């Protein structure tokens, strides 16, 4: 259970609804907990989503997508984060 208030996708409006819809399109219909964790500040959430796309899909380095995903998994394990 979350320690912070989250906006349920059914209750989202305006910019947050647009961001949830975008996340659902790329997430196979799912709006993950990391997206919902940013629901109280849609502007910050949008920025975080842009950074994530740039890091994971952009040409920011010579790392392959697989290598980037492996780094993300190892970092999550090291931080004891199940996301």
C-alpha positions, 0 to 999 in steps of 0.5 A, a space after each residue: 500500500 502506498 504511503 502517499 495519496 495517489 489519484 486513481 485513474 478513474 478519477 484523473 482529469 485534465 493533464 493528469 488524465 492525458 498522462 495516464 492515457 499516454 502511460 496506458 498506451 505504452 504500458 499495455 493498458 496498465 498505469 504502473 505505480 511509478 506513474 501513479 506516484 507522481 499523480 499529485 503533480 502532473 507537471 513534474 510527472 510529465 518531466 519525469 516521463 520525458 527524462 525516462 523516455 530520453 534515457 531508455 530510448 534516446 541516443 544518450 550513450 553507446 549503451 544498448 536498450 538491453 544494457 540500460 534495462 539491466 542497469 535499471 534492474 540492478 539499481 532497483 534490486 540494490 535499492 530494494 525497490 520492486 518497481 
